[in-house]
Amino acid sequence: MANDQKQLQALSDDYQKLQNDLQTNIDARQKLESQQQENKGVQKEFANLAEDANIYKLIGPVLLKQDRGEAILAVDGRLEFIEKEIKRVEKQITDIQDESEKKRMAVYQLQTTMQQQQQVEPAA
């Protein structure tokens, strides 16, 4: 019985850790999606700019003039990177959800087994 208790505690701890990892990954995905929307907005602004418009980049406290092609490439590159990161994080989320479900079922099965043993012991 004590061994079952230890096993139940270990499974519960693992499940809790997975839930924390899941929340961390969900937060990361939300941050990436926010960055993606921001960069898509910049991309739309670039599309509306005149060809001879000046583009500036904020580096620390200084605004530096940037070449239009270079700025567009930088934003496109960031968007591509963000999309890959979102896919990677979503896969991690799916993997953690699957593992979490397995742990949850293991906890449930062990609890059920322990309850059945407790019902049998008083009758014996």
Salt bridges, closest charged atoms under 4 A:
ASP14 OD2 - LYS103 NZ 3.39
ASP21 OD2 - LYS17 NZ 3.08
GLU51 OE1 - ARG68 NE 3.86
GLU80 OE2 - LYS84 NZ 3.53
GLU85 OE1 - ARG88 NH2 2.75
ASP95 OD2 - LYS91 NZ 2.97
GLU101 OE2 - ARG104 NH2 2.60
